[in-house]
């Protein structure tokens, strides 16, 4: 045998460097398994509403699923080109003598930020809420068209 010793594992022979890398790989795999076997991953962690955003030609439409919310618990704000939707799922109070056996409903507040296109008209945004779906209509501003920039082939003066 050469000066480099070989390790034996289940009848196979390993070079020391290969054996160390195999150990590291195995330990990383075990760490990931422990991480994703954690019970916090079994239930959805967020009460963030699912959204669709589409371009209808003259306006953008955002639809956000918010079942179980009342419109009084929803706020919509605009900051620059960020549309912010805030809401809160209120927890129902338990009645005297009532025992909860299963509780899968999510409670608490959420905050969702959506970047809207530059040609959006911030002054005429409208919102409606029906059957657990928030619909936000954002008209386009025809004056805010994208502008093409030509490339100057001559080098600018320095």
C-alpha positions in Angstrom: 0.0 0.0 0.0 1.2 3.5 -0.8 2.0 6.2 1.7 -1.6 7.4 1.4 -3.8 5.2 3.5 -7.2 4.1 2.2 -10.4 3.9 4.2 -12.7 1.0 4.0 -16.4 1.3 4.3 -18.7 -1.5 3.6 -16.1 -3.3 1.4 -15.3 -0.2 -0.6 -12.0 1.6 -0.6 -11.9 5.4 -0.4 -9.1 7.9 -0.8 -8.9 10.1 2.4 -10.0 13.3 0.6 -12.9 11.5 -1.1 -14.0 10.0 2.2 -13.9 13.5 3.9 -16.0 15.0 1.1 -18.5 12.2 1.4 -18.8 12.8 5.1 -19.4 16.6 4.5 -22.0 15.8 1.8 -23.8 13.4 4.1 -23.8 15.9 7.0 -25.2 18.7 4.8 -28.0 16.3 3.6 -28.8 15.5 7.2 -28.9 19.2 8.1 -31.4 19.9 5.3 -33.5 17.0 6.3 -33.7 18.2 9.9 -34.4 21.7 8.7 -37.3 20.8 6.5 -38.7 18.1 8.9 -39.3 21.0 11.3 -43.1 21.2 12.1 -43.2 24.9 11.1 -43.0 23.9 7.5 -46.1 21.7 7.8 -48.6 24.6 7.8 -48.5 27.7 5.6 -46.8 30.5 7.5 -48.3 33.4 5.7 -51.7 35.0 5.5 -50.6 37.0 2.5 -53.4 37.2 -0.1 -52.8 35.6 -3.5 -53.0 38.1 -6.3 -53.4 38.4 -10.1 -52.3 41.5 -11.9 -53.3 42.0 -15.6 -53.1 44.7 -18.2 -56.6 45.2 -19.7 -55.4 47.7 -22.4 -56.6 51.0 -20.8 -56.0 49.9 -17.2 -54.2 47.5 -14.9 -56.4 45.3 -12.7 -55.2 43.7 -9.5 -57.4 40.9 -7.9 -56.5 39.8 -4.4 -58.1 36.8 -2.7 -59.1 37.7 0.9 -61.8 35.3 2.0 -63.3 35.9 5.4 -62.2 39.5 5.6 -64.5 42.4 6.0 -63.9 45.5 3.9 -63.5 47.6 7.0 -60.3 45.5 7.8 -58.7 46.3 4.4 -56.5 49.4 3.6 -55.0 50.4 0.3 -52.3 53.0 0.0 -50.0 54.2 -2.8 -46.4 55.4 -2.2 -44.6 56.3 -5.4 -45.1 53.3 -7.6 -45.8 50.9 -4.7 -49.4 49.9 -4.1 -49.7 48.6 -0.5 -52.5 46.4 0.6 -52.9 46.0 4.4 -55.5 43.9 6.1 -56.3 42.0 9.3 -57.9 38.6 9.9 -59.6 39.0 13.3 -59.7 36.0 15.5 -63.2 35.0 16.7 -63.6 35.0 20.4 -64.3 31.6 22.0 -67.6 31.3 23.7 -68.0 30.2 27.3 -67.7 26.4 27.6 -66.5 26.1 24.0 -63.4 24.0 23.3 -61.4 24.2 20.1 -60.4 20.8 18.7 -58.9 21.9 15.3 -57.8 25.4 14.4 -56.5 25.8 10.9 -57.7 29.3 10.2 -55.0 32.0 10.0 -55.4 35.2 12.0 -53.3 38.3 12.2 -52.4 41.2 10.0 -50.7 41.3 6.6 -49.0 43.9 4.4 -48.5 43.3 0.7 -46.6 45.7 -1.6 -47.0 45.6 -5.4 -44.9 47.6 -7.8 -47.2 49.2 -10.4 -46.0 50.3 -13.8 -44.8 53.8 -14.5 -47.7 54.7 -16.7 -50.3 54.1 -14.0 -52.6 57.0 -13.1 -52.4 57.3 -9.3 -55.2 59.8 -9.1 -58.0 57.6 -10.4 -57.5 54.3 -8.7 -60.7 52.5 -7.7 -61.3 49.5 -5.5 -64.2 47.1 -4.9 -64.6 44.1 -2.6 -67.1 41.3 -3.1 -67.2 37.6 -2.2 -63.7 37.7 -0.7 -62.0 39.2 -3.7 -60.5 42.7 -3.7 -60.4 44.2 -7.2 -58.3 47.3 -7.8 -58.6 49.1 -11.1 -55.6 51.4 -12.0 -56.2 53.4 -15.2 -53.3 54.1 -17.4 -52.1 57.7 -18.0 -51.7 58.1 -21.8 -49.2 60.9 -21.2 -46.7 58.6 -19.5 -45.5 56.5 -22.5 -42.1 54.8 -22.4 -39.4 56.8 -24.2 -36.8 55.2 -26.4 -33.2 56.4 -26.0 -30.9 56.3 -29.0 -27.3 55.4 -28.6 -24.9 58.1 -29.5 -22.2 56.6 -31.8 -19.8 59.5 -31.1 -18.0 59.5 -27.8 -19.0 62.4 -25.5 -16.4 65.1 -25.0 -14.4 64.6 -21.8 
